Amino acid sequence: MLKETDRTDPSMTEKMFRTILAETLCRVGPELIKHGRPSTSDPIETKRIKHKGSSLHTKDVRLDPLNHWPIWNAKRTTCKHPNCKGSTYVMCEKCKVNLCLNKDQNCFRSFHN
C-alpha cells in the first residue's frame, strides 16, 4: 500500500488519483462480446453521435508491458504516432491504435516505450 509520504506528486488529490485509477482499470479489462440478436424492445431510433476522434489511452495503459500485440488490418490507415505521417496495416491489439511496423521504421515499439 502507498503511504502519504510515498506520493510522487504532492499536488494530486485523492479524487484525481481515484479518477485516473478507475479510467486505467476500465481500459485494461477484457472486452465483452455480445451474443444473439439485438433487442427490438426500443422502437425509438437513436440519433447517431458524432465522435471527435479516437483518444489515446492513458500513459499507464500505453506503457504497461502486457498484451500489446501487432495485428493486421484489411485496410491501410494513418499511423497515430505523433512524429509519423505514414500509413500502415498494423494495429495494436490492446490499444486499438494504428502504428507503423516495418523494416524502415518501428512506431509500434517507440509508442509503447
TIMARFI-131081 format. One record per residue: x, y, z of N, C-alpha, C in turn; residue number from 1. Coordinates in Angstrom, 2 decimals, padded with zeros to 5 digits, always signed. Each point is the difference from the previous one (the first is absolute). Layout:
N
rec n_c1:X&n_c2:Y&n_c3:Z&ca_c1:X&ca_c2:Y&ca_c3:Z&c_c1:X&c_c2:Y&c_c3:Z&n:NUM
...
% end
This chain:
113
rec n_c1:+000.84&n_c2:-001.19&n_c3:+000.00&ca_c1:-000.84&ca_c2:+001.19&ca_c3:+000.00&c_c1:+000.88&c_c2:+001.24&c_c3:+000.00&n:1
rec n_c1:-000.54&n_c2:+001.04&n_c3:-000.58&ca_c1:+000.72&ca_c2:+001.25&ca_c3:-000.08&c_c1:-000.30&c_c2:+000.85&c_c3:+001.22&n:2
rec n_c1:+001.02&n_c2:+000.49&n_c3:+000.64&ca_c1:-000.20&ca_c2:+000.90&ca_c3:+001.12&c_c1:+000.01&c_c2:+001.43&c_c3:-000.51&n:3
rec n_c1:-000.47&n_c2:+000.89&n_c3:+000.83&ca_c1:-000.06&ca_c2:+001.41&ca_c3:-000.39&c_c1:+001.40&c_c2:+000.54&c_c3:-000.29&n:4
rec n_c1:+001.02&n_c2:-000.53&n_c3:+000.66&ca_c1:+001.37&ca_c2:+000.49&ca_c3:-000.21&c_c1:+000.60&c_c2:-000.52&c_c3:-001.29&n:5
rec n_c1:-000.59&n_c2:-001.04&n_c3:-000.60&ca_c1:+000.54&ca_c2:-000.59&ca_c3:-001.23&c_c1:-000.54&c_c2:+000.66&c_c3:-001.27&n:6
rec n_c1:-000.82&n_c2:+001.01&n_c3:+000.10&ca_c1:-000.60&ca_c2:+000.62&ca_c3:-001.17&c_c1:+001.07&c_c2:+000.64&c_c3:-000.87&n:7
rec n_c1:-000.12&n_c2:-000.21&n_c3:-001.30&ca_c1:+000.95&ca_c2:+000.60&ca_c3:-000.93&c_c1:-000.44&c_c2:+001.40&c_c3:-000.41&n:8
rec n_c1:-001.30&n_c2:+000.25&n_c3:-000.03&ca_c1:-000.52&ca_c2:+001.31&ca_c3:-000.39&c_c1:-000.85&c_c2:+000.54&c_c3:+001.15&n:9
rec n_c1:+000.56&n_c2:+000.88&n_c3:+000.82&ca_c1:-000.74&ca_c2:+000.48&ca_c3:+001.17&c_c1:-001.22&c_c2:+000.85&c_c3:-000.36&n:10
rec n_c1:-000.07&n_c2:+000.53&n_c3:-001.23&ca_c1:-001.14&ca_c2:+000.84&ca_c3:-000.38&c_c1:-001.20&c_c2:-000.84&c_c3:-000.44&n:11
rec n_c1:+000.18&n_c2:-001.30&n_c3:-000.18&ca_c1:-001.11&ca_c2:-000.86&ca_c3:-000.44&c_c1:-000.90&c_c2:-000.31&c_c3:+001.19&n:12
rec n_c1:-001.28&n_c2:+000.29&n_c3:-000.15&ca_c1:-000.95&ca_c2:-000.28&ca_c3:+001.06&c_c1:-000.42&c_c2:-001.46&c_c3:-000.06&n:13
rec n_c1:-000.63&n_c2:-000.44&n_c3:+001.07&ca_c1:-000.47&ca_c2:-001.39&ca_c3:+000.03&c_c1:-001.06&c_c2:-000.23&c_c3:-001.07&n:14
rec n_c1:-000.84&n_c2:+001.01&n_c3:-000.23&ca_c1:-001.05&ca_c2:-000.12&ca_c3:-001.02&c_c1:+000.60&c_c2:-000.16&c_c3:-001.39&n:15
rec n_c1:+001.05&n_c2:+000.79&n_c3:-000.31&ca_c1:+000.68&ca_c2:-000.11&ca_c3:-001.29&c_c1:+000.63&c_c2:-001.38&c_c3:-000.15&n:16
rec n_c1:+000.65&n_c2:-000.47&n_c3:+001.07&ca_c1:+000.64&ca_c2:-001.31&ca_c3:-000.03&c_c1:-001.03&c_c2:-001.10&c_c3:-000.27&n:17
rec n_c1:-001.13&n_c2:+000.06&n_c3:+000.68&ca_c1:-001.04&ca_c2:-001.02&ca_c3:-000.18&c_c1:-000.58&c_c2:+000.04&c_c3:-001.41&n:18
rec n_c1:-000.15&n_c2:+001.20&n_c3:-000.55&ca_c1:-000.53&ca_c2:+000.14&ca_c3:-001.35&c_c1:+000.94&c_c2:-000.62&c_c3:-001.02&n:19
rec n_c1:+001.29&n_c2:+000.30&n_c3:+000.11&ca_c1:+001.00&ca_c2:-000.55&ca_c3:-000.92&c_c1:+000.07&c_c2:-001.52&c_c3:+000.15&n:20
rec n_c1:-000.04&n_c2:-000.48&n_c3:+001.22&ca_c1:+000.04&ca_c2:-001.44&ca_c3:+000.26&c_c1:-001.21&c_c2:-000.69&c_c3:-000.61&n:21
rec n_c1:-001.18&n_c2:+000.57&n_c3:+000.18&ca_c1:-001.22&ca_c2:-000.60&ca_c3:-000.55&c_c1:+000.03&c_c2:-000.05&c_c3:-001.53&n:22
rec n_c1:+000.44&n_c2:+001.09&n_c3:-000.64&ca_c1:+000.09&ca_c2:+000.02&ca_c3:-001.46&c_c1:+000.98&c_c2:-001.05&c_c3:-000.50&n:23
rec n_c1:+001.13&n_c2:-000.12&n_c3:+000.67&ca_c1:+001.01&ca_c2:-000.98&ca_c3:-000.40&c_c1:-000.53&c_c2:-001.43&c_c3:+000.14&n:24
rec n_c1:-000.66&n_c2:-000.29&n_c3:+001.12&ca_c1:-000.52&ca_c2:-001.34&ca_c3:+000.22&c_c1:-001.12&c_c2:-000.34&c_c3:-000.98&n:25
rec n_c1:-000.80&n_c2:+000.98&n_c3:-000.38&ca_c1:-001.07&ca_c2:-000.25&ca_c3:-000.98&c_c1:+000.56&c_c2:-000.36&c_c3:-001.36&n:26
rec n_c1:+001.11&n_c2:+000.58&n_c3:-000.38&ca_c1:+000.58&ca_c2:-000.24&ca_c3:-001.32&c_c1:+000.79&c_c2:-001.30&c_c3:-000.06&n:27
rec n_c1:+000.45&n_c2:-000.50&n_c3:+001.14&ca_c1:+000.83&ca_c2:-001.20&ca_c3:+000.01&c_c1:-000.84&c_c2:-001.27&c_c3:-000.07&n:28
rec n_c1:-001.24&n_c2:+000.04&n_c3:+000.48&ca_c1:-000.85&ca_c2:-001.19&ca_c3:+000.07&c_c1:-000.31&c_c2:-000.59&c_c3:-001.36&n:29
rec n_c1:-000.44&n_c2:-001.26&n_c3:-000.03&ca_c1:-000.32&ca_c2:-000.65&ca_c3:-001.28&c_c1:-001.26&c_c2:+000.60&c_c3:-000.62&n:30
rec n_c1:-000.08&n_c2:-000.07&n_c3:-001.31&ca_c1:-001.17&ca_c2:+000.50&ca_c3:-000.71&c_c1:-001.12&c_c2:-001.03&c_c3:+000.11&n:31
rec n_c1:-001.22&n_c2:+000.48&n_c3:+000.20&ca_c1:-001.15&ca_c2:-000.89&ca_c3:+000.08&c_c1:-000.55&c_c2:-000.22&c_c3:-001.40&n:32
rec n_c1:-000.30&n_c2:-001.25&n_c3:-000.32&ca_c1:-000.53&ca_c2:-000.36&ca_c3:-001.31&c_c1:-001.49&c_c2:-000.27&c_c3:+000.16&n:33
rec n_c1:-000.83&n_c2:+000.72&n_c3:-000.75&ca_c1:-001.44&ca_c2:-000.21&ca_c3:+000.06&c_c1:-000.37&c_c2:-001.17&c_c3:-000.89&n:34
rec n_c1:-000.96&n_c2:-000.80&n_c3:+000.46&ca_c1:-000.48&ca_c2:-001.15&ca_c3:-000.75&c_c1:-001.48&c_c2:+000.18&c_c3:-000.32&n:35
rec n_c1:-000.44&n_c2:-000.58&n_c3:-001.09&ca_c1:-001.41&ca_c2:+000.01&ca_c3:-000.34&c_c1:-000.42&c_c2:+001.22&c_c3:-000.80&n:36
rec n_c1:-001.30&n_c2:+000.07&n_c3:-000.26&ca_c1:-000.55&ca_c2:+001.09&ca_c3:-000.78&c_c1:-000.15&c_c2:+001.25&c_c3:+000.87&n:37
rec n_c1:+000.08&n_c2:+001.16&n_c3:-000.62&ca_c1:-000.20&ca_c2:+001.23&ca_c3:+000.78&c_c1:-001.46&c_c2:+000.12&c_c3:+000.45&n:38
rec n_c1:-000.20&n_c2:+000.66&n_c3:+001.09&ca_c1:-001.33&ca_c2:+000.17&ca_c3:+000.56&c_c1:-000.84&c_c2:+000.93&c_c3:-000.86&n:39
rec n_c1:-001.28&n_c2:-000.34&n_c3:-000.16&ca_c1:-000.91&ca_c2:+000.86&ca_c3:-000.77&c_c1:-001.00&c_c2:+000.69&c_c3:+000.92&n:40
rec n_c1:+000.25&n_c2:-000.01&n_c3:+001.29&ca_c1:-000.93&ca_c2:+000.59&ca_c3:+000.96&c_c1:+000.01&c_c2:+001.53&c_c3:-000.04&n:41
rec n_c1:+001.01&n_c2:+000.60&n_c3:-000.58&ca_c1:+000.09&ca_c2:+001.46&ca_c3:-000.07&c_c1:-000.33&c_c2:+000.45&c_c3:-001.43&n:42
rec n_c1:-001.27&n_c2:+000.36&n_c3:-000.27&ca_c1:-000.38&ca_c2:+000.36&ca_c3:-001.37&c_c1:+000.49&c_c2:+001.39&c_c3:-000.43&n:43
rec n_c1:+000.43&n_c2:+000.82&n_c3:+000.94&ca_c1:+000.45&ca_c2:+001.35&ca_c3:-000.32&c_c1:+001.39&c_c2:-000.08&c_c3:-000.61&n:44
rec n_c1:+000.16&n_c2:+000.65&n_c3:-001.15&ca_c1:+001.31&ca_c2:+000.02&ca_c3:-000.63&c_c1:+000.90&c_c2:+000.96&c_c3:+000.75&n:45
rec n_c1:+001.20&n_c2:-000.44&n_c3:+000.24&ca_c1:+000.94&ca_c2:+000.87&ca_c3:+000.69&c_c1:+000.82&c_c2:+000.77&c_c3:-001.03&n:46
rec n_c1:+000.31&n_c2:+001.24&n_c3:+000.34&ca_c1:+000.82&ca_c2:+000.80&ca_c3:-000.90&c_c1:+001.43&c_c2:-000.50&c_c3:+000.06&n:47
rec n_c1:+000.65&n_c2:+000.08&n_c3:-001.11&ca_c1:+001.40&ca_c2:-000.40&ca_c3:-000.06&c_c1:+000.85&c_c2:+001.13&c_c3:+000.57&n:48
rec n_c1:+000.85&n_c2:-000.33&n_c3:+000.94&ca_c1:+000.84&ca_c2:+000.99&ca_c3:+000.65&c_c1:+001.29&c_c2:+000.15&c_c3:-000.79&n:49
rec n_c1:+000.35&n_c2:+001.23&n_c3:-000.31&ca_c1:+001.25&ca_c2:+000.26&ca_c3:-000.69&c_c1:+001.13&c_c2:+000.04&c_c3:+001.03&n:50
rec n_c1:+001.03&n_c2:-000.76&n_c3:-000.27&ca_c1:+001.14&ca_c2:-000.03&ca_c3:+000.90&c_c1:+001.08&c_c2:+000.94&c_c3:-000.50&n:51
rec n_c1:+000.69&n_c2:+000.60&n_c3:+000.93&ca_c1:+001.07&ca_c2:+000.92&ca_c3:-000.33&c_c1:+001.19&c_c2:-000.73&c_c3:-000.60&n:52
rec n_c1:+000.25&n_c2:-001.19&n_c3:+000.43&ca_c1:+001.13&ca_c2:-000.79&ca_c3:-000.46&c_c1:+000.42&c_c2:-000.94&c_c3:+001.11&n:53
rec n_c1:+000.84&n_c2:-000.94&n_c3:-000.32&ca_c1:+000.42&ca_c2:-000.94&ca_c3:+001.02&c_c1:+001.02&c_c2:+000.65&c_c3:+000.92&n:54
rec n_c1:-000.19&n_c2:-000.18&n_c3:+001.29&ca_c1:+000.96&ca_c2:+000.54&ca_c3:+000.94&c_c1:+001.00&c_c2:-001.10&c_c3:+000.35&n:55
rec n_c1:+001.22&n_c2:+000.38&n_c3:+000.22&ca_c1:+001.02&ca_c2:-000.97&ca_c3:+000.34&c_c1:-000.17&c_c2:-000.43&c_c3:+001.45&n:56
rec n_c1:+000.41&n_c2:-001.20&n_c3:+000.29&ca_c1:-000.11&ca_c2:-000.52&ca_c3:+001.36&c_c1:+000.88&c_c2:+000.79&c_c3:+000.94&n:57
rec n_c1:-000.26&n_c2:-000.16&n_c3:+001.29&ca_c1:+000.84&ca_c2:+000.66&ca_c3:+000.99&c_c1:+001.41&c_c2:-000.55&c_c3:-000.08&n:58
rec n_c1:+000.91&n_c2:+000.74&n_c3:+000.52&ca_c1:+001.41&ca_c2:-000.38&ca_c3:-000.06&c_c1:+000.24&c_c2:-001.35&c_c3:+000.69&n:59
rec n_c1:-000.74&n_c2:-000.26&n_c3:+001.09&ca_c1:+000.17&ca_c2:-001.26&ca_c3:+000.73&c_c1:-000.34&c_c2:-001.20&c_c3:-000.87&n:60
rec n_c1:-001.09&n_c2:+000.07&n_c3:-000.74&ca_c1:-000.41&ca_c2:-001.11&ca_c3:-000.86&c_c1:+000.95&c_c2:-000.13&c_c3:-001.18&n:61
rec n_c1:+000.37&n_c2:+001.13&n_c3:-000.59&ca_c1:+000.85&ca_c2:-000.01&ca_c3:-001.19&c_c1:+001.38&c_c2:-000.57&c_c3:+000.31&n:62
rec n_c1:+000.53&n_c2:+000.29&n_c3:+001.19&ca_c1:+001.36&ca_c2:-000.42&ca_c3:+000.33&c_c1:+000.08&c_c2:-001.31&c_c3:+000.78&n:63
rec n_c1:-001.14&n_c2:-000.60&n_c3:+000.36&ca_c1:+000.10&ca_c2:-001.26&ca_c3:+000.72&c_c1:+000.45&c_c2:-001.10&c_c3:-000.96&n:64
rec n_c1:+000.75&n_c2:-001.00&n_c3:+000.50&ca_c1:+000.59&ca_c2:-001.00&ca_c3:-000.90&c_c1:-000.91&c_c2:-001.20&c_c3:-000.29&n:65
rec n_c1:-001.31&n_c2:+000.13&n_c3:+000.16&ca_c1:-000.89&ca_c2:-001.15&ca_c3:-000.13&c_c1:-000.88&c_c2:+000.07&c_c3:-001.24&n:66
rec n_c1:+000.03&n_c2:-001.05&n_c3:-000.81&ca_c1:-000.93&ca_c2:-000.24&ca_c3:-001.10&c_c1:-000.05&c_c2:+001.06&c_c3:-001.09&n:67
rec n_c1:+001.10&n_c2:+000.65&n_c3:-000.29&ca_c1:+000.06&ca_c2:+000.91&ca_c3:-001.14&c_c1:+000.54&c_c2:-000.80&c_c3:-001.18&n:68
rec n_c1:-000.90&n_c2:-000.45&n_c3:-000.87&ca_c1:+000.39&ca_c2:-000.83&ca_c3:-001.14&c_c1:-000.44&c_c2:+000.68&c_c3:-001.29&n:69
rec n_c1:+000.86&n_c2:-000.02&n_c3:-001.01&ca_c1:-000.40&ca_c2:+000.57&ca_c3:-001.29&c_c1:-000.94&c_c2:-000.95&c_c3:-000.74&n:70
rec n_c1:-001.09&n_c2:+000.54&n_c3:-000.51&ca_c1:-000.92&ca_c2:-000.78&ca_c3:-000.83&c_c1:-000.17&c_c2:+000.73&c_c3:-001.33&n:71
rec n_c1:-000.36&n_c2:-000.75&n_c3:-001.05&ca_c1:-000.10&ca_c2:+000.56&ca_c3:-001.34&c_c1:-001.44&c_c2:+000.39&c_c3:-000.32&n:72
rec n_c1:-000.17&n_c2:+001.19&n_c3:-000.58&ca_c1:-001.30&ca_c2:+000.48&ca_c3:-000.47&c_c1:-000.15&c_c2:-000.32&c_c3:-001.48&n:73
rec n_c1:-001.21&n_c2:-000.03&n_c3:-000.47&ca_c1:-000.26&ca_c2:-000.19&ca_c3:-001.43&c_c1:+000.22&c_c2:+001.31&c_c3:-000.76&n:74
rec n_c1:-000.24&n_c2:+001.13&n_c3:+000.69&ca_c1:+000.15&ca_c2:+001.30&ca_c3:-000.63&c_c1:+001.24&c_c2:+000.72&c_c3:+000.52&n:75
rec n_c1:+000.58&n_c2:+000.81&n_c3:-000.85&ca_c1:+001.16&ca_c2:+000.79&ca_c3:+000.37&c_c1:-000.48&c_c2:+001.28&c_c3:+000.69&n:76
rec n_c1:+000.60&n_c2:+000.32&n_c3:+001.15&ca_c1:-000.41&ca_c2:+001.16&ca_c3:+000.78&c_c1:+001.21&c_c2:+000.86&c_c3:+000.36&n:77
rec n_c1:-000.26&n_c2:+001.20&n_c3:+000.49&ca_c1:+001.07&ca_c2:+000.93&ca_c3:+000.36&c_c1:+000.61&c_c2:-000.39&c_c3:+001.35&n:78
rec n_c1:+001.31&n_c2:+000.07&n_c3:+000.09&ca_c1:+000.71&ca_c2:-000.29&ca_c3:+001.25&c_c1:-000.33&c_c2:+001.09&c_c3:+001.02&n:79
rec n_c1:-000.27&n_c2:-000.39&n_c3:+001.24&ca_c1:-000.39&ca_c2:+000.94&ca_c3:+001.04&c_c1:+001.17&c_c2:+000.44&c_c3:+000.88&n:80
rec n_c1:+001.21&n_c2:-000.41&n_c3:-000.33&ca_c1:+001.17&ca_c2:+000.46&ca_c3:+000.75&c_c1:+000.16&c_c2:+001.50&c_c3:-000.25&n:81
rec n_c1:+000.27&n_c2:+000.80&n_c3:+001.04&ca_c1:+000.06&ca_c2:+001.46&ca_c3:-000.17&c_c1:+000.98&c_c2:+000.49&c_c3:-001.06&n:82
rec n_c1:+001.11&n_c2:-000.69&n_c3:-000.20&ca_c1:+001.02&ca_c2:+000.48&ca_c3:-000.93&c_c1:-000.03&c_c2:-000.70&c_c3:-001.35&n:83
rec n_c1:-001.10&n_c2:-000.66&n_c3:-000.33&ca_c1:-000.07&ca_c2:-000.77&ca_c3:-001.24&c_c1:-001.26&c_c2:+000.36&c_c3:-000.79&n:84
rec n_c1:+000.16&n_c2:+000.10&n_c3:-001.31&ca_c1:-001.13&ca_c2:+000.27&ca_c3:-000.88&c_c1:-000.24&c_c2:-001.16&c_c3:-000.97&n:85
rec n_c1:+000.65&n_c2:-001.14&n_c3:+000.25&ca_c1:-000.10&ca_c2:-001.14&ca_c3:-000.90&c_c1:-001.32&c_c2:-000.73&c_c3:+000.12&n:86
rec n_c1:-000.21&n_c2:-000.96&n_c3:-000.90&ca_c1:-001.19&ca_c2:-000.83&ca_c3:+000.06&c_c1:+000.41&c_c2:-001.45&c_c3:+000.24&n:87
rec n_c1:-000.88&n_c2:-000.76&n_c3:+000.65&ca_c1:+000.36&ca_c2:-001.33&ca_c3:+000.44&c_c1:-001.21&c_c2:-000.94&c_c3:+000.02&n:88
rec n_c1:+000.27&n_c2:-001.29&n_c3:-000.03&ca_c1:-001.03&ca_c2:-001.03&ca_c3:+000.17&c_c1:+000.00&c_c2:-000.54&c_c3:+001.43&n:89
rec n_c1:+000.94&n_c2:+000.43&n_c3:+000.84&ca_c1:+000.20&ca_c2:-000.57&ca_c3:+001.33&c_c1:-000.72&c_c2:+000.81&c_c3:+001.07&n:90
rec n_c1:-000.60&n_c2:-000.72&n_c3:+000.97&ca_c1:-000.69&ca_c2:+000.64&ca_c3:+001.11&c_c1:+000.36&c_c2:-000.74&c_c3:+001.28&n:91
rec n_c1:+000.13&n_c2:+000.72&n_c3:+001.12&ca_c1:+000.24&ca_c2:-000.63&ca_c3:+001.30&c_c1:-001.31&c_c2:-000.64&c_c3:+000.46&n:92
rec n_c1:+000.07&n_c2:-001.29&n_c3:+000.34&ca_c1:-001.20&ca_c2:-000.74&ca_c3:+000.38&c_c1:-000.63&c_c2:+000.54&c_c3:+001.28&n:93
rec n_c1:+000.81&n_c2:+000.45&n_c3:+000.95&ca_c1:-000.51&ca_c2:+000.48&ca_c3:+001.27&c_c1:-000.46&c_c2:+001.45&c_c3:-000.08&n:94
rec n_c1:+000.83&n_c2:+000.86&n_c3:-000.56&ca_c1:-000.30&ca_c2:+001.44&ca_c3:-000.05&c_c1:-000.94&c_c2:+000.38&c_c3:-001.13&n:95
rec n_c1:-000.10&n_c2:-000.84&n_c3:-001.02&ca_c1:-000.80&ca_c2:+000.31&ca_c3:-001.20&c_c1:+000.51&c_c2:+001.27&c_c3:-000.68&n:96
rec n_c1:+001.33&n_c2:+000.12&n_c3:-000.09&ca_c1:+000.65&ca_c2:+001.16&ca_c3:-000.61&c_c1:+000.79&c_c2:-000.48&c_c3:-001.21&n:97
rec n_c1:-000.16&n_c2:+000.67&n_c3:-001.14&ca_c1:+000.73&ca_c2:-000.35&ca_c3:-001.21&c_c1:+001.41&c_c2:+000.56&c_c3:+000.06&n:98
rec n_c1:+001.00&n_c2:-000.87&n_c3:-000.19&ca_c1:+001.40&ca_c2:+000.41&ca_c3:+000.11&c_c1:+000.84&c_c2:-000.70&c_c3:-001.06&n:99
rec n_c1:+001.01&n_c2:+000.71&n_c3:-000.51&ca_c1:+000.91&ca_c2:-000.57&ca_c3:-001.01&c_c1:+000.86&c_c2:-001.09&c_c3:+000.62&n:100
rec n_c1:+000.22&n_c2:-001.05&n_c3:-000.76&ca_c1:+000.87&ca_c2:-001.09&ca_c3:+000.42&c_c1:+000.56&c_c2:-000.64&c_c3:-001.25&n:101
rec n_c1:+001.19&n_c2:+000.44&n_c3:-000.42&ca_c1:+000.64&ca_c2:-000.56&ca_c3:-001.18&c_c1:+001.51&c_c2:+000.10&c_c3:+000.16&n:102
rec n_c1:+000.74&n_c2:-000.40&n_c3:-001.02&ca_c1:+001.46&ca_c2:-000.03&ca_c3:+000.13&c_c1:+000.61&c_c2:+001.40&c_c3:+000.08&n:103
rec n_c1:-000.69&n_c2:+001.03&n_c3:-000.51&ca_c1:+000.54&ca_c2:+001.35&ca_c3:+000.02&c_c1:-000.31&c_c2:+000.76&c_c3:+001.28&n:104
rec n_c1:-001.19&n_c2:-000.17&n_c3:+000.54&ca_c1:-000.37&ca_c2:+000.70&ca_c3:+001.23&c_c1:-000.87&c_c2:-000.88&c_c3:+000.87&n:105
rec n_c1:+000.14&n_c2:+000.19&n_c3:+001.33&ca_c1:-000.73&ca_c2:-000.82&ca_c3:+000.96&c_c1:-000.71&c_c2:+000.92&c_c3:+001.00&n:106
rec n_c1:-001.08&n_c2:+000.64&n_c3:-000.45&ca_c1:-000.78&ca_c2:+000.87&ca_c3:+000.88&c_c1:-000.68&c_c2:-000.81&c_c3:+001.10&n:107
rec n_c1:-000.30&n_c2:-001.26&n_c3:-000.27&ca_c1:-000.65&ca_c2:-000.88&ca_c3:+000.98&c_c1:+000.85&c_c2:-000.09&c_c3:+001.26&n:108
rec n_c1:+001.29&n_c2:-000.20&n_c3:-000.17&ca_c1:+000.90&ca_c2:-000.14&ca_c3:+001.15&c_c1:+000.20&c_c2:+001.32&c_c3:+000.73&n:109
rec n_c1:+000.24&n_c2:+001.08&n_c3:-000.75&ca_c1:+000.25&ca_c2:+001.28&ca_c3:+000.66&c_c1:-001.26&c_c2:+000.54&c_c3:+000.69&n:110
rec n_c1:-001.19&n_c2:-000.34&n_c3:-000.50&ca_c1:-001.25&ca_c2:+000.43&ca_c3:+000.63&c_c1:-000.20&c_c2:-000.66&c_c3:+001.36&n:111
rec n_c1:+000.44&n_c2:-001.26&n_c3:+000.14&ca_c1:-000.21&ca_c2:-000.75&ca_c3:+001.24&c_c1:+001.20&c_c2:+000.04&c_c3:+000.94&n:112
rec n_c1:+001.02&n_c2:+000.77&n_c3:-000.30&ca_c1:+001.17&ca_c2:+000.11&ca_c3:+000.89&c_c1:+000.22&c_c2:+001.43&c_c3:+000.41&n:113
% end
